[in-house]
Amino acid sequence: MSETSDQMVSVLQEISVLKQLEDEYAKGVKGSQEVADHESRHRRLEELTQEIHRIAESKKENQSA
């Protein structure tokens, strides 16, 4: 696999894990630590979304070069 593909797979795997944790959070009791963890996961999901966009842009630029 190319470096770009490896990066994308890595990002998607992390998103999958974070989404599983969010599903568990939605079902459980929410103490202060759980809420803080949820907020941290939410920020990380936003970062990963931006990373996917960067990877896609990079791939587009490499294909047009």
N, CA, C and O atoms as a CHARMM CRD file, in Angstrom:
* protein
*
  260
    1    1 MET  N      0.83700  -1.18900   0.00000 PROA 1      0.00000
    2    1 MET  CA     0.00000   0.00000   0.00000 PROA 1      0.00000
    3    1 MET  C      0.87300   1.23900   0.00000 PROA 1      0.00000
    4    1 MET  O      2.00900   1.22700   0.47400 PROA 1      0.00000
    5    2 SER  N      0.31900   2.29500  -0.53700 PROA 2      0.00000
    6    2 SER  CA     1.05200   3.55300  -0.54800 PROA 2      0.00000
    7    2 SER  C      0.98900   4.19800   0.83300 PROA 2      0.00000
    8    2 SER  O      0.17800   3.81600   1.67700 PROA 2      0.00000
    9    3 GLU  N      1.84800   5.16800   1.04400 PROA 3      0.00000
   10    3 GLU  CA     1.87300   5.87600   2.32300 PROA 3      0.00000
   11    3 GLU  C      0.52400   6.54900   2.59200 PROA 3      0.00000
   12    3 GLU  O      0.03700   6.54500   3.72300 PROA 3      0.00000
   13    4 THR  N     -0.07100   7.12300   1.55300 PROA 4      0.00000
   14    4 THR  CA    -1.37200   7.78000   1.69800 PROA 4      0.00000
   15    4 THR  C     -2.43100   6.76700   2.11700 PROA 4      0.00000
   16    4 THR  O     -3.24600   7.05000   2.99500 PROA 4      0.00000
   17    5 SER  N     -2.42500   5.60800   1.50700 PROA 5      0.00000
   18    5 SER  CA    -3.39300   4.56600   1.85600 PROA 5      0.00000
   19    5 SER  C     -3.18800   4.09400   3.29400 PROA 5      0.00000
   20    5 SER  O     -4.15500   3.88800   4.02800 PROA 5      0.00000
   21    6 ASP  N     -1.94000   3.92600   3.68800 PROA 6      0.00000
   22    6 ASP  CA    -1.63700   3.52700   5.05900 PROA 6      0.00000
   23    6 ASP  C     -2.14500   4.56500   6.05300 PROA 6      0.00000
   24    6 ASP  O     -2.70800   4.21500   7.09000 PROA 6      0.00000
   25    7 GLN  N     -1.94600   5.83900   5.73600 PROA 7      0.00000
   26    7 GLN  CA    -2.42000   6.91300   6.60900 PROA 7      0.00000
   27    7 GLN  C     -3.94100   6.87600   6.73100 PROA 7      0.00000
   28    7 GLN  O     -4.48700   7.00800   7.82600 PROA 7      0.00000
   29    8 MET  N     -4.61500   6.69700   5.60800 PROA 8      0.00000
   30    8 MET  CA    -6.07200   6.67800   5.60700 PROA 8      0.00000
   31    8 MET  C     -6.59500   5.49900   6.42300 PROA 8      0.00000
   32    8 MET  O     -7.53200   5.65700   7.20500 PROA 8      0.00000
   33    9 VAL  N     -6.00300   4.32700   6.24800 PROA 9      0.00000
   34    9 VAL  CA    -6.42300   3.14900   7.00700 PROA 9      0.00000
   35    9 VAL  C     -6.22600   3.38900   8.49900 PROA 9      0.00000
   36    9 VAL  O     -7.09000   3.04100   9.30400 PROA 9      0.00000
   37   10 SER  N     -5.11900   3.96800   8.86300 PROA 10     0.00000
   38   10 SER  CA    -4.84100   4.25300  10.26500 PROA 10     0.00000
   39   10 SER  C     -5.88100   5.20800  10.85500 PROA 10     0.00000
   40   10 SER  O     -6.38100   4.98500  11.95800 PROA 10     0.00000
   41   11 VAL  N     -6.19900   6.26000  10.12500 PROA 11     0.00000
   42   11 VAL  CA    -7.18800   7.23100  10.57900 PROA 11     0.00000
   43   11 VAL  C     -8.55700   6.56500  10.71400 PROA 11     0.00000
   44   11 VAL  O     -9.25200   6.77500  11.70800 PROA 11     0.00000
   45   12 LEU  N     -8.93900   5.77900   9.73900 PROA 12     0.00000
   46   12 LEU  CA   -10.23800   5.11400   9.77600 PROA 12     0.00000
   47   12 LEU  C    -10.33400   4.10800  10.92400 PROA 12     0.00000
   48   12 LEU  O    -11.39500   3.95800  11.53000 PROA 12     0.00000
   49   13 GLN  N     -9.24100   3.42700  11.22200 PROA 13     0.00000
   50   13 GLN  CA    -9.23200   2.50000  12.35100 PROA 13     0.00000
   51   13 GLN  C     -9.42600   3.25300  13.66300 PROA 13     0.00000
   52   13 GLN  O    -10.17600   2.80600  14.53200 PROA 13     0.00000
   53   14 GLU  N     -8.76000   4.38300  13.80700 PROA 14     0.00000
   54   14 GLU  CA    -8.90400   5.16600  15.02500 PROA 14     0.00000
   55   14 GLU  C    -10.32500   5.70100  15.15500 PROA 14     0.00000
   56   14 GLU  O    -10.88800   5.70900  16.25000 PROA 14     0.00000
   57   15 ILE  N    -10.90400   6.14500  14.05300 PROA 15     0.00000
   58   15 ILE  CA   -12.29100   6.62100  14.07500 PROA 15     0.00000
   59   15 ILE  C    -13.21800   5.50100  14.53000 PROA 15     0.00000
   60   15 ILE  O    -14.12900   5.73300  15.32500 PROA 15     0.00000
   61   16 SER  N    -12.99600   4.30700  14.03800 PROA 16     0.00000
   62   16 SER  CA   -13.82300   3.16800  14.41200 PROA 16     0.00000
   63   16 SER  C    -13.77000   2.91000  15.91800 PROA 16     0.00000
   64   16 SER  O    -14.80300   2.68500  16.54800 PROA 16     0.00000
   65   17 VAL  N    -12.58500   2.94300  16.48500 PROA 17     0.00000
   66   17 VAL  CA   -12.42700   2.72600  17.92500 PROA 17     0.00000
   67   17 VAL  C    -13.13600   3.83500  18.70600 PROA 17     0.00000
   68   17 VAL  O    -13.84300   3.56300  19.67600 PROA 17     0.00000
   69   18 LEU  N    -12.94600   5.07100  18.28200 PROA 18     0.00000
   70   18 LEU  CA   -13.58600   6.18900  18.97100 PROA 18     0.00000
   71   18 LEU  C    -15.10800   6.09100  18.89600 PROA 18     0.00000
   72   18 LEU  O    -15.79400   6.39900  19.87100 PROA 18     0.00000
   73   19 LYS  N    -15.63000   5.67400  17.77700 PROA 19     0.00000
   74   19 LYS  CA   -17.08200   5.53100  17.63700 PROA 19     0.00000
   75   19 LYS  C    -17.61100   4.42000  18.53200 PROA 19     0.00000
   76   19 LYS  O    -18.70400   4.55000  19.08300 PROA 19     0.00000
   77   20 GLN  N    -16.86800   3.33800  18.69000 PROA 20     0.00000
   78   20 GLN  CA   -17.27500   2.27900  19.60600 PROA 20     0.00000
   79   20 GLN  C    -17.32700   2.80600  21.04100 PROA 20     0.00000
   80   20 GLN  O    -18.26200   2.51000  21.78400 PROA 20     0.00000
   81   21 LEU  N    -16.32700   3.58100  21.41900 PROA 21     0.00000
   82   21 LEU  CA   -16.31000   4.16300  22.75300 PROA 21     0.00000
   83   21 LEU  C    -17.47700   5.13000  22.94700 PROA 21     0.00000
   84   21 LEU  O    -18.05400   5.20000  24.03200 PROA 21     0.00000
   85   22 GLU  N    -17.82100   5.86700  21.90800 PROA 22     0.00000
   86   22 GLU  CA   -18.95900   6.79000  21.97800 PROA 22     0.00000
   87   22 GLU  C    -20.26900   6.01900  22.14000 PROA 22     0.00000
   88   22 GLU  O    -21.16100   6.46200  22.86300 PROA 22     0.00000
   89   23 ASP  N    -20.39100   4.88000  21.47800 PROA 23     0.00000
   90   23 ASP  CA   -21.58900   4.04700  21.63800 PROA 23     0.00000
   91   23 ASP  C    -21.72700   3.58000  23.08800 PROA 23     0.00000
   92   23 ASP  O    -22.82000   3.60300  23.65300 PROA 23     0.00000
   93   24 GLU  N    -20.61500   3.15900  23.68100 PROA 24     0.00000
   94   24 GLU  CA   -20.62200   2.73800  25.07600 PROA 24     0.00000
   95   24 GLU  C    -20.97500   3.91700  25.98300 PROA 24     0.00000
   96   24 GLU  O    -21.72300   3.75300  26.94700 PROA 24     0.00000
   97   25 TYR  N    -20.44900   5.08700  25.68500 PROA 25     0.00000
   98   25 TYR  CA   -20.73400   6.28700  26.46700 PROA 25     0.00000
   99   25 TYR  C    -22.23200   6.59900  26.43000 PROA 25     0.00000
  100   25 TYR  O    -22.81700   6.96700  27.44900 PROA 25     0.00000
  101   26 ALA  N    -22.84400   6.45300  25.27000 PROA 26     0.00000
  102   26 ALA  CA   -24.26100   6.77700  25.10500 PROA 26     0.00000
  103   26 ALA  C    -25.14400   5.86700  25.95800 PROA 26     0.00000
  104   26 ALA  O    -26.24100   6.26500  26.35000 PROA 26     0.00000
  105   27 LYS  N    -24.68800   4.66700  26.24600 PROA 27     0.00000
  106   27 LYS  CA   -25.47300   3.69800  27.00700 PROA 27     0.00000
  107   27 LYS  C    -25.27200   3.80900  28.51600 PROA 27     0.00000
  108   27 LYS  O    -26.13800   3.38700  29.28300 PROA 27     0.00000
  109   28 GLY  N    -24.15700   4.36200  28.94800 PROA 28     0.00000
  110   28 GLY  CA   -23.78200   4.28500  30.35600 PROA 28     0.00000
  111   28 GLY  C    -24.08200   5.53000  31.17200 PROA 28     0.00000
  112   28 GLY  O    -24.58000   6.53900  30.67400 PROA 28     0.00000
  113   29 VAL  N    -23.75300   5.40700  32.45100 PROA 29     0.00000
  114   29 VAL  CA   -23.86300   6.52800  33.38600 PROA 29     0.00000
  115   29 VAL  C    -22.73400   7.50200  33.07700 PROA 29     0.00000
  116   29 VAL  O    -21.62000   7.09400  32.74600 PROA 29     0.00000
  117   30 LYS  N    -23.03300   8.79400  33.18800 PROA 30     0.00000
  118   30 LYS  CA   -22.06300   9.80500  32.79000 PROA 30     0.00000
  119   30 LYS  C    -21.59600  10.62100  33.99300 PROA 30     0.00000
  120   30 LYS  O    -22.25500  11.57300  34.41100 PROA 30     0.00000
  121   31 GLY  N    -20.45600  10.23000  34.53400 PROA 31     0.00000
  122   31 GLY  CA   -19.81900  11.01600  35.57800 PROA 31     0.00000
  123   31 GLY  C    -18.91600  12.06000  34.93700 PROA 31     0.00000
  124   31 GLY  O    -18.84100  12.16300  33.71300 PROA 31     0.00000
  125   32 SER  N    -18.24300  12.82000  35.76300 PROA 32     0.00000
  126   32 SER  CA   -17.41200  13.90900  35.23900 PROA 32     0.00000
  127   32 SER  C    -16.26900  13.38600  34.36300 PROA 32     0.00000
  128   32 SER  O    -15.92500  14.01200  33.36100 PROA 32     0.00000
  129   33 GLN  N    -15.68300  12.25100  34.73300 PROA 33     0.00000
  130   33 GLN  CA   -14.59400  11.70200  33.92100 PROA 33     0.00000
  131   33 GLN  C    -15.11200  11.21600  32.58000 PROA 33     0.00000
  132   33 GLN  O    -14.45300  11.41100  31.55900 PROA 33     0.00000
  133   34 GLU  N    -16.27200  10.59000  32.56200 PROA 34     0.00000
  134   34 GLU  CA   -16.85700  10.11100  31.31100 PROA 34     0.00000
  135   34 GLU  C    -17.17900  11.27600  30.38300 PROA 34     0.00000
  136   34 GLU  O    -16.97700  11.18800  29.17200 PROA 34     0.00000
  137   35 VAL  N    -17.67600  12.35800  30.95000 PROA 35     0.00000
  138   35 VAL  CA   -17.98800  13.53900  30.14200 PROA 35     0.00000
  139   35 VAL  C    -16.69800  14.13400  29.56600 PROA 35     0.00000
  140   35 VAL  O    -16.65300  14.50500  28.39300 PROA 35     0.00000
  141   36 ALA  N    -15.66600  14.22000  30.38300 PROA 36     0.00000
  142   36 ALA  CA   -14.37800  14.74800  29.91000 PROA 36     0.00000
  143   36 ALA  C    -13.80900  13.85700  28.80700 PROA 36     0.00000
  144   36 ALA  O    -13.28300  14.35900  27.81400 PROA 36     0.00000
  145   37 ASP  N    -13.91300  12.54100  28.97700 PROA 37     0.00000
  146   37 ASP  CA   -13.43600  11.61000  27.95100 PROA 37     0.00000
  147   37 ASP  C    -14.22900  11.77800  26.66200 PROA 37     0.00000
  148   37 ASP  O    -13.66400  11.75600  25.56800 PROA 37     0.00000
  149   38 HSD  N    -15.54300  11.94700  26.79900 PROA 38     0.00000
  150   38 HSD  CA   -16.40900  12.15400  25.63900 PROA 38     0.00000
  151   38 HSD  C    -15.98100  13.41500  24.87500 PROA 38     0.00000
  152   38 HSD  O    -15.87600  13.39200  23.64800 PROA 38     0.00000
  153   39 GLU  N    -15.73800  14.49500  25.58900 PROA 39     0.00000
  154   39 GLU  CA   -15.31700  15.74600  24.94600 PROA 39     0.00000
  155   39 GLU  C    -13.97800  15.58000  24.25500 PROA 39     0.00000
  156   39 GLU  O    -13.76500  16.11600  23.16800 PROA 39     0.00000
  157   40 SER  N    -13.08300  14.84400  24.87600 PROA 40     0.00000
  158   40 SER  CA   -11.77200  14.57900  24.27600 PROA 40     0.00000
  159   40 SER  C    -11.92200  13.75700  22.99500 PROA 40     0.00000
  160   40 SER  O    -11.27500  14.04200  21.98800 PROA 40     0.00000
  161   41 ARG  N    -12.77300  12.74400  23.04000 PROA 41     0.00000
  162   41 ARG  CA   -13.00700  11.92900  21.84200 PROA 41     0.00000
  163   41 ARG  C    -13.62600  12.77200  20.73300 PROA 41     0.00000
  164   41 ARG  O    -13.26800  12.63000  19.56300 PROA 41     0.00000
  165   42 HSD  N    -14.54900  13.64100  21.10100 PROA 42     0.00000
  166   42 HSD  CA   -15.19100  14.50300  20.10900 PROA 42     0.00000
  167   42 HSD  C    -14.15300  15.39200  19.41400 PROA 42     0.00000
  168   42 HSD  O    -14.17200  15.53500  18.19100 PROA 42     0.00000
  169   43 ARG  N    -13.25700  15.98300  20.19300 PROA 43     0.00000
  170   43 ARG  CA   -12.19200  16.81200  19.60400 PROA 43     0.00000
  171   43 ARG  C    -11.30200  15.97600  18.69300 PROA 43     0.00000
  172   43 ARG  O    -10.91800  16.42600  17.61300 PROA 43     0.00000
  173   44 ARG  N    -10.97600  14.77100  19.12000 PROA 44     0.00000
  174   44 ARG  CA   -10.11100  13.90600  18.31600 PROA 44     0.00000
  175   44 ARG  C    -10.80900  13.50900  17.01500 PROA 44     0.00000
  176   44 ARG  O    -10.16700  13.45200  15.96600 PROA 44     0.00000
  177   45 LEU  N    -12.10900  13.23500  17.06900 PROA 45     0.00000
  178   45 LEU  CA   -12.84500  12.91200  15.84800 PROA 45     0.00000
  179   45 LEU  C    -12.81300  14.08000  14.86900 PROA 45     0.00000
  180   45 LEU  O    -12.70300  13.87400  13.66100 PROA 45     0.00000
  181   46 GLU  N    -12.90900  15.29800  15.38100 PROA 46     0.00000
  182   46 GLU  CA   -12.81100  16.47600  14.51200 PROA 46     0.00000
  183   46 GLU  C    -11.42700  16.56200  13.87900 PROA 46     0.00000
  184   46 GLU  O    -11.30000  16.86000  12.69200 PROA 46     0.00000
  185   47 GLU  N    -10.39200  16.30300  14.67200 PROA 47     0.00000
  186   47 GLU  CA    -9.02700  16.31900  14.13500 PROA 47     0.00000
  187   47 GLU  C     -8.86000  15.25800  13.05200 PROA 47     0.00000
  188   47 GLU  O     -8.23800  15.51100  12.02000 PROA 47     0.00000
  189   48 LEU  N     -9.41100  14.08200  13.28600 PROA 48     0.00000
  190   48 LEU  CA    -9.28900  13.00000  12.31400 PROA 48     0.00000
  191   48 LEU  C    -10.03700  13.32400  11.02500 PROA 48     0.00000
  192   48 LEU  O     -9.57600  12.97900   9.93700 PROA 48     0.00000
  193   49 THR  N    -11.17900  13.98000  11.13800 PROA 49     0.00000
  194   49 THR  CA   -11.92200  14.40600   9.95700 PROA 49     0.00000
  195   49 THR  C    -11.07500  15.36400   9.13000 PROA 49     0.00000
  196   49 THR  O    -11.02300  15.25400   7.90500 PROA 49     0.00000
  197   50 GLN  N    -10.41200  16.30300   9.79800 PROA 50     0.00000
  198   50 GLN  CA    -9.53200  17.23100   9.09900 PROA 50     0.00000
  199   50 GLN  C     -8.36000  16.49000   8.46100 PROA 50     0.00000
  200   50 GLN  O     -7.93300  16.83200   7.35800 PROA 50     0.00000
  201   51 GLU  N     -7.84600  15.48700   9.14600 PROA 51     0.00000
  202   51 GLU  CA    -6.73400  14.69800   8.61200 PROA 51     0.00000
  203   51 GLU  C     -7.16300  13.96800   7.34000 PROA 51     0.00000
  204   51 GLU  O     -6.39700  13.90100   6.37800 PROA 51     0.00000
  205   52 ILE  N     -8.37900  13.42300   7.32900 PROA 52     0.00000
  206   52 ILE  CA    -8.88200  12.75900   6.12500 PROA 52     0.00000
  207   52 ILE  C     -8.92500  13.74600   4.96400 PROA 52     0.00000
  208   52 ILE  O     -8.54700  13.40600   3.84300 PROA 52     0.00000
  209   53 HSD  N     -9.38000  14.95600   5.22900 PROA 53     0.00000
  210   53 HSD  CA    -9.42800  15.97100   4.17000 PROA 53     0.00000
  211   53 HSD  C     -8.02700  16.31100   3.66900 PROA 53     0.00000
  212   53 HSD  O     -7.82200  16.47600   2.46600 PROA 53     0.00000
  213   54 ARG  N     -7.05800  16.41800   4.58800 PROA 54     0.00000
  214   54 ARG  CA    -5.67700  16.70300   4.18200 PROA 54     0.00000
  215   54 ARG  C     -5.11500  15.57400   3.32300 PROA 54     0.00000
  216   54 ARG  O     -4.44700  15.82100   2.31900 PROA 54     0.00000
  217   55 ILE  N     -5.38800  14.33800   3.72200 PROA 55     0.00000
  218   55 ILE  CA    -4.89300  13.19500   2.95900 PROA 55     0.00000
  219   55 ILE  C     -5.51200  13.19900   1.56200 PROA 55     0.00000
  220   55 ILE  O     -4.81900  12.96900   0.57100 PROA 55     0.00000
  221   56 ALA  N     -6.80700  13.45900   1.48500 PROA 56     0.00000
  222   56 ALA  CA    -7.48400  13.48400   0.18700 PROA 56     0.00000
  223   56 ALA  C     -6.92000  14.58800  -0.70000 PROA 56     0.00000
  224   56 ALA  O     -6.68300  14.36700  -1.88700 PROA 56     0.00000
  225   57 GLU  N     -6.70700  15.76000  -0.14000 PROA 57     0.00000
  226   57 GLU  CA    -6.12200  16.85600  -0.91500 PROA 57     0.00000
  227   57 GLU  C     -4.73100  16.51200  -1.39800 PROA 57     0.00000
  228   57 GLU  O     -4.37900  16.78400  -2.54600 PROA 57     0.00000
  229   58 SER  N     -3.94300  15.91800  -0.53000 PROA 58     0.00000
  230   58 SER  CA    -2.57700  15.51100  -0.88900 PROA 58     0.00000
  231   58 SER  C     -2.60700  14.51100  -2.04200 PROA 58     0.00000
  232   58 SER  O     -1.80200  14.59100  -2.97000 PROA 58     0.00000
  233   59 LYS  N     -3.54500  13.57300  -1.97100 PROA 59     0.00000
  234   59 LYS  CA    -3.64300  12.56400  -3.02300 PROA 59     0.00000
  235   59 LYS  C     -4.04800  13.22100  -4.34400 PROA 59     0.00000
  236   59 LYS  O     -3.51800  12.87000  -5.39800 PROA 59     0.00000
  237   60 LYS  N     -4.97900  14.16800  -4.29300 PROA 60     0.00000
  238   60 LYS  CA    -5.38300  14.88000  -5.50700 PROA 60     0.00000
  239   60 LYS  C     -4.21200  15.61400  -6.11900 PROA 60     0.00000
  240   60 LYS  O     -4.01000  15.56800  -7.33300 PROA 60     0.00000
  241   61 GLU  N     -3.42600  16.30000  -5.27500 PROA 61     0.00000
  242   61 GLU  CA    -2.27500  17.05800  -5.75800 PROA 61     0.00000
  243   61 GLU  C     -1.24400  16.12400  -6.38400 PROA 61     0.00000
  244   61 GLU  O     -0.65100  16.45200  -7.41200 PROA 61     0.00000
  245   62 ASN  N     -1.03100  14.97400  -5.77600 PROA 62     0.00000
  246   62 ASN  CA    -0.05800  14.00400  -6.31700 PROA 62     0.00000
  247   62 ASN  C     -0.52400  13.41700  -7.63100 PROA 62     0.00000
  248   62 ASN  O      0.29900  13.14300  -8.50400 PROA 62     0.00000
  249   63 GLN  N     -1.82600  13.21500  -7.79700 PROA 63     0.00000
  250   63 GLN  CA    -2.33900  12.66600  -9.04300 PROA 63     0.00000
  251   63 GLN  C     -2.26500  13.66800 -10.18500 PROA 63     0.00000
  252   63 GLN  O     -2.07400  13.28000 -11.33800 PROA 63     0.00000
  253   64 SER  N     -2.41300  14.95100  -9.87700 PROA 64     0.00000
  254   64 SER  CA    -2.37300  15.95900 -10.93500 PROA 64     0.00000
  255   64 SER  C     -0.95000  16.40000 -11.26800 PROA 64     0.00000
  256   64 SER  O     -0.73500  17.12100 -12.24200 PROA 64     0.00000
  257   65 ALA  N      0.00900  15.97500 -10.47100 PROA 65     0.00000
  258   65 ALA  CA     1.40700  16.36900 -10.71800 PROA 65     0.00000
  259   65 ALA  C      2.06000  15.49200 -11.76400 PROA 65     0.00000
  260   65 ALA  O      3.23100  15.68600 -12.08900 PROA 65     0.00000
